[in-house]
């Protein structure tokens, strides 16, 4: 309560000092539509309301944001961009290259963003040395979410290797449970693939295949192994997985129908929203094989070129988003880590603290990689080409060898 009050005052004061007048309204395009996401969004909305900034909501459902990006393109083409847009990685860079984004340099300088935002995020928030987006958080995709009661009932310990992970899922399936809660949507298949590929091939392979787009890595033995592991996972999903939304898959773990879900830590927002406690009713651990590495994505608010009051509101919103108090209040609900390096982890639960520690350690060790599935390893055109192959393989169209060959061809054609 005290924190929220302080936060509101902070926004109001900054809105006045940055612009000379109280800003009034932001229209925000985003894809935060699940229960946990909506709860986090509300933290932002109320924070802005406390500073006198109104909110026009423009939700476009669909994890990974592909659908949101389609709607955005239509809005910009019609000459009517929203004030602020939830955006990931390379998409920010693409829009900045088109000259569509506003310049947040004055605020960034005043608030010293260069010093407090991790460099891995700045690579996406800035274009040509100018700040064009305000980062809200850091998520990572290489997590397993597990139901503690079900683990105990089945006598399952946290798996420490790929083989133990598979054995645990076999135990759950044999006992009549869904071993792996999953939704068959291209972005979810790709989200799983992030950590499966990392586990199968290691960090150098991840870099070569997804960042450098090296054909030898794309079509090599590690890629074949990654697809083989995906086929193993396919054997552990239930019959109704096709098209299921990610949060409904999370609900299966929450309800004890399913043992595990591999998903980014936005899934934690669903557990928290259901009143469950990290490390008690649910567990988080890194996808076996990917320990010591982090595949991250950062939600950022990209600000489009708008004029007058709307531009003032953008500055006020960016200022609110970057405040340390807001970064805590929002991210404990969202399931993510803060987008600043100067935040005390003590307000975060066990999984949040692990996420913050893992991010810092991976950053130091050189094992922090942008998530392919969530737009931080390569541009949207390549990412979509990869999605197509991963999903086609998951649905049985290709065997592992063919899928690896298809990766090479698809990436070549998309460049
Ligand atoms: C975003 C998360 C979001 C998730 C599922 C990711 O791309 O970064 O903020 O919760 O998609 O919608």
Boltz pocket constraint, residues with backbone or C-beta under 6 A from the ligand:
constraints:
  - pocket:
      binder: B
      contacts: [[A, 31], [A, 32], [A, 37], [A, 62], [A, 63], [A, 64], [A, 65], [A, 88], [A, 139], [A, 266], [A, 297], [A, 298], [A, 299], [A, 374]]
      max_distance: 6.0
